[in-house]
Amino acid sequence: HTRKSYIEYLNELRISYVCNQLIQTSDPVSDIVFRSGFQNLSNFNRKFKETMKLTPQAYRRKFAETR
């Protein structure tokens, strides 16, 4: 139904969780990443940037400015 593979869909859910946590908490990015289910930080950074067009730190800064 989504025309995505299981892994693509799962990664989108995980990245969505990370985005939410980056905005709502001040926890270190690595802690959030591992809680989300990613096992590898470099793989996460690559997937996050592909999806959000920003690094996790830049994403956090962007939303910290609007608060």
SVG drawing of the C-alpha trace seen along z (x, -y; Angstrom):
<svg xmlns="http://www.w3.org/2000/svg" viewBox="-2 -32 31 37">
<polyline fill="none" stroke="black" stroke-width="0.4" points="0.0,0.0 2.8,-2.4 4.9,-1.4 7.9,-1.3 9.9,1.6 9.6,2.7 13.0,1.2 12.2,-2.1 9.0,-2.4 10.7,-1.4 13.5,-4.0 10.9,-6.7 9.2,-5.8 12.5,-5.8 13.5,-9.2 10.2,-10.6 10.7,-9.5 14.2,-11.1 12.9,-14.4 10.3,-14.5 12.9,-13.8 15.4,-16.3 12.8,-19.0 11.3,-18.0 14.5,-16.9 18.1,-18.0 19.3,-14.4 22.4,-13.7 21.8,-12.7 23.5,-9.4 21.2,-8.4 18.1,-9.3 19.4,-7.4 20.1,-4.2 16.7,-4.4 15.0,-4.7 16.4,-1.4 19.2,-2.4 22.3,-0.2 24.9,-2.3 25.3,-6.1 26.9,-6.7 24.1,-4.8 21.6,-6.9 23.3,-10.2 23.3,-9.2 19.6,-8.2 18.6,-11.3 20.3,-13.7 18.7,-11.9 15.3,-12.3 15.4,-15.6 18.0,-17.4 19.7,-18.5 22.0,-17.0 20.4,-16.1 22.2,-19.0 21.1,-21.5 17.6,-20.2 17.7,-20.7 19.1,-24.2 16.5,-25.1 13.6,-24.2 15.3,-25.7 15.3,-29.1 11.6,-29.0 10.7,-28.2"/>
</svg>
